């Protein structure tokens, strides 16, 4: 699923702008421990400003060309523009900029101008913030293969791999549908439960050497209690790191306190896929990992607002972490995950794709 889409910007007599393009989706014995943006295509303004969604940026000329729309989102609605005055004289026209309608998250206003000869640019106002992402109705999936004990293997009909890992009392199962990386998981009073499906790598390349990683997903959760993480998960080796990109969670939003009650260290923030993610790190001393008990760091990107569908720009998180001083090694995996600790519930992923381009 992509995220929310931008609106349509219509210029004046010169023409009509385009619609926004759709932008935006655990190792063995792991320890426990985020909206898309879209801009409108460029339109051409006329002598007077027209209604528009989001601002455009452009340099006025003979017919006042509006520029490309800024990032929009969450289906912003067009507002009423102020009329641009016609340019007069042989050399310079008057300012003519319509005010952009309500855009989405970080919608950027632009500039439009109209003049007879070389009209001056008129500034458009920034789009207003949009609302929460609304997911379309999901089509339930059936069939697949169920696993109720620690196991991992190939998903039939594709290049994906699954893994189920749990420890402690209680019970938990996952059903791998065999349609993309979609799966269902249910658990009851398990100390630590992880179910995930996605891509495995041969641990010889960094994320930048592999290409651009991303995911798209849609899920619903029911009867969840306690600590629940939903998002992209994986490990790197050399150095050993465990990472989470969390777009959804259970009743309690994860943050600066780890599951064992000790603090995480806040590193900074990243603006990705139409929202802000808080970045945290946590040192794990002599804890379970994909290569046995080790000391390593966990990295977390935790979205400000939970969502149940959308596009996840995985590589943008990796690059953002590195700019914040969080180093990564050779990639071991990138999978869609549900993890819970001392809780019960059900999560059904009706759409998951994880890809490298």
N, C-alpha and C positions, 0 to 999 in steps of 0.2 A: 504494500500500500504506500502510496505517496502521502505526503502531508497535505495540509490545506493548500488551496490554490490561490493565486493572485486574481485581481479583478481585471475588467476591461477598461482601457483608457480610450476615450473618444476625443479626438481633436475637434477643431472647429470646421470651417468649410474646407480645410485642406484635406481631410481624410479621417480615417478611423484607426485607432491603435489596435494591437492584437491582444489576445487573451494571454494570461500568464502560463508559463510552462510548468508542468508538474515536476517538482524536484523530489522530493523525498518520498526502512527496516528499521567442562570444568576439570581436569585431569583426574587420574585415579587418586583417591584419598586426598582430595583438596580440602583446604580449610575454608570456613565460611568467611566469610568476611563478617535520551535519555530521549517536533513539528517540522515539517519541512518548510522551506521558503520557496517562493516562486515569484518571479518577476513577470511583468507583462512585456510583450514584444513592443518595439518602437512604433509609434504612430506619428502622423503628421498633423500639426496644428494648422489652424487657419488664421484669419485676421482677428478672430475673437476666440477666447478660451471656451472649451467645451467641458462637459462633465467628465470626470475621470476617477478611476480607482488607483490609489497610489500616486506618487508624483512621477513625472518623467523628467529626464534631463535632456536639454537640447539647446542648440544655438539658433536663434531666429535668423531667418534670411528672407528671401522674397516671399515665401509663404509660411515662414515660421515653423521649422521642423521640430517636433517634440522629440526628445531623446528616449533612450531605453528606460523602461520603468524600473524603479528600485525594487528591492525585495518586498514582496507582499506576503500575505498569508491569511489563513483563517477566513477566507471568503469575505474580504472587505467590500463594503458597498460604496458606490460612488457618491460624492457630495456635489453640491452646487458650486461651480467655479465662478470667480469674478470675471467679468468680461474684459478681455484685453483690448485696449484702445488701438485703433488703427494707426499705423505709422504715417507720418506725413513728411513731406519734404523730399528732396532728392537724395539726401545722405543718411538720415537717421530717423527711425520710427520710434514711437512711444513704447514704454514697457507694456507688455501684455501677457500676464501669467495667470492662469486659472488655478484655484486652490484644489489640491488633490482631495479625492474623497477618502473615506475611512479605509485605511489599508489594514494589513495584519501586523504581526509582530515585526518589529524593527522595519516597518514600512518606511521607505525613504522618499520624501518629496523631491520633486525635480524642478526644472525651470523650462518655461516655454516662452516664446516671444513671437510677436507678429509685427511686421513693419513692411513698408513699401520697398525700401531699399535694403537697409541693414538694421533691422529692429534690435533694440537692446533687450537683454534677457530679463524676464520677470521670474521671480522665485516662487515656486510652489510650496505649499506647506507639507510637512511630514504626515504620513498616514497615521491614523490612530491605531492603538493596540487592538488586536483581535481577541477573540474568545478562545475557549478550550477546543481541542481537536475533537471532532465527532467522527466516529468510525461507522462505516456502513455495516449493514446487517451481515453477519457471517453465515456462510453455508456450512452446516455441520458435516464433519467427515466421519466415515465409518471404515471398518476393516482394519487392516494393519496387523502388527505383531506386538503382543504384550510381553513385558519383562518385569519380573518382580523380585529379582535378586541382582547383586552386583554383576554387571556384564557390559561389554562394549562390542561393536562390530559394524558391519556395513549396512546401510539402508538400501533395500532392494530398489532397483530402478533408477539409480543415480550415483553421484559421487560423494554423498553425505555419509557421515559416521554418527552413530549414537553412543551414548554412555550413560549408565545408571550406576550411581554409587551412594550408599547410605551406611550409617553406623548408628549403634545404639538400639534401643527398643523400638516398638511400634512396627508399622508396616508401610510399604509404599510400592507403587508400580508405575510404569510408563508404557504407553502404547504408541508405537511408531507407525504412522499411517502409510508411509511409502509414497507420499505425495509432496514433493519438495522436501523440506526439512520439518514439516508439520508433525506435531505429536501432542499427546495428552499425558498428564501426570496427576496422580492422586496419592495422598499420603495421610497417615494418621499417627500423631504423637511420636514422630521419628526425631531422634536427637539431631541428626544432620542428614539431609536428603538432597541429592543433586540429580537432576535429569536434564540432558542436553543433546542437541542434534545440530550438526553443522559440518565444518571443514577441518580435516587434519592436515598437517604439513610435515615435511620430512626433517624439520629442525636444522636446515642448512642455510636458510635465507631470512633476512630481516623483512619486516613488513614492506619497506620501500623497495626492496629487491623483488618482492612478489608482485606488487602492483597496488591498485586501489581496492580496498576491501570495503564492502557495505552489506547491509541486510535490510530486508523488508519483512514486516510481521503484522499479525493480527491475533489477538488472544482475548479470552475471557477467564476470569477467576471466580470461583464460588466457594463460600464457606471457609475462606482462609482466616487463620488465626496466627498470632505471633509474628515471628520474623519470616518474611518472604521476599526474595529478590527475583526480579524478572528482567532479563536483558541479555547482552552479549558477554561472553565469558571465555577465558582461556589462560594460557601460560606461554611464557617464552623461556628459553634456556640460554645459558652463557651470555648474560646472567639470567638466573632463575627469577622469574617474576610471575605473580598471579594477578589477573586484571578483571575488572568488572565495568561494564557500561550499563547502568541501570535506568531503564525507562519506566518501569512500573514496580510496584511493591505491594505488600499486604497492608494490614491496618496501621502499621507503624512505619513511617518514612525513615529509611536509613540515613545516617549522617555522621556526626563526629564521635559517636561512641560505637565501638566494636561489639560484636555479639557476646564477648566475654566481659563486657563492662569497662574495658580500658579505652583510653582516648585514641582517636586517629588524629593525624596531623593534617590540617588544612593547607593545601598548596596554592590554590588559586581558583579561577573560574575559566570556563570555555563557553563561547557562544557558538553552538552548532545545531543545525537542523531546527532553527526557529525558536530555540530556548536556551537558557543558561544552565550549564552543568557545574556543580561544585566538585572540585577535585581534591581527593584525600589520599593519603598514603598511610600504611600501617606496617610496622616491622613485626614479623612472626618469627619467634625464636624456637628452633628445634620443633617445628610443627610438620604434620603430614604434607607431602607434596607429590608431584608426579614421579619423583626419583627418591622417595623415602623421606624420612624426617630430616628437615633442613631448616636453615634460617634464611629468610627471604622477605621481600617487600610485596605487599598487595597495593594495587592502584585502583582507585574508584573514580568514575565519573557518575554523578548522581543528578539526574534531571530535576529542575525546579518543580515542574508540574508533571505528575504521572500521566501516562497515556497508554492506551491499549492497542494502538496500531501506529504504523508510520515507517519512515525510512531512517535508518541509523547509519551515519557516515563513519564507519569504524576507523578508517585511516585518519580522519580528521582528529579523532581523539588521540590516536597514537602520536601524530605530529604535535598536537597541542601539549601532550604530556612531556614530550622531549623538549619543547621550548620552555617548559616549567622546570626542567632539570631532572625529570623522571626517565631514566634510561631503560631501554628494552633490549632483549636479546633476539635470538633466532626464534621465529614463530613456531609454536607447537600446535596450536589450534585456535579456531574462532567459531564459537557455537552459540546458538540461542539456548538460554538456560532458565530453569526455575530451580531455586534453592530455598530450602526452609530449614529452620532449626526449632526444635521443640514446639512444633505446630501441626496443624491439620489443614487440609484443603484440597482443591482441585484447580488445575489450570489447563485450558484447552487451547492449543495453538492451531488455528484453522488455516493460517498461512504463515509460512516461514521460507525465505530464501536467503542464502548467504553466498556472496559472489566475490570473485576477484577479477578486476578488469585491467 
